[in-house]
């Protein structure tokens, strides 16, 4: 094997490993998301667990004259 063939083989193996890890990571994320544990006193479904949603008032500001 020449050095060029070894480099190409190494690059192909690295690409295959990267794609495999990406697919496995996405699958693990989906499984974790589906099996999220529920504790007593946890917020209702769809509610954020750690952050509070802040909404700004949509009315325009009133100028004081």
C-alpha positions in Angstrom: 0.0 0.0 0.0 1.2 3.4 -0.8 0.9 6.4 1.5 -1.9 7.8 -0.7 -3.9 4.6 -0.4 -3.4 4.6 3.4 -4.5 8.2 3.7 -7.7 7.6 1.6 -8.5 4.5 3.5 -8.1 6.4 6.8 -10.2 9.2 5.6 -13.0 6.9 4.5 -12.9 5.0 7.9 -13.0 8.4 9.8 -16.0 9.5 7.7 -17.9 6.2 8.3 -17.1 6.4 12.1 -18.4 10.0 12.2 -21.6 9.2 10.4 -22.1 6.2 12.6 -21.6 8.2 15.8 -24.0 10.9 14.6 -26.7 8.4 13.9 -26.2 6.7 17.3 -26.2 10.0 19.1 -29.4 11.1 17.5 -31.0 7.8 18.3 -29.9 8.0 22.0 -31.3 11.6 22.1 -34.7 10.4 20.7 -34.8 7.5 23.2 -34.0 9.8 26.1 -36.6 12.4 25.0 -39.3 9.7 24.8 -38.5 8.2 28.2 -38.1 11.3 30.2 -38.7 10.5 33.9 -41.6 12.2 35.6 -41.3 13.2 39.3 -44.0 14.3 41.7 -44.6 18.0 41.4 -43.1 18.2 38.0 -44.6 20.8 35.7 -47.3 19.8 33.2 -46.3 18.3 29.9 -45.0 20.8 27.5 -44.0 23.2 30.2 -40.3 24.0 30.4 -38.5 22.3 33.3 -35.8 24.8 34.1 -36.7 28.1 32.5 -39.6 30.4 32.8 -41.1 31.8 29.6 -41.1 35.5 29.5 -43.6 37.3 27.3 -43.3 41.0 26.5 -46.4 43.1 26.4 -47.4 43.6 22.8 -49.1 46.9 23.4 -47.0 49.9 22.2 -45.4 52.1 24.9 -47.3 55.2 25.9 -45.4 58.4 25.8 -45.8 60.8 28.7 -46.3 64.4 27.5 
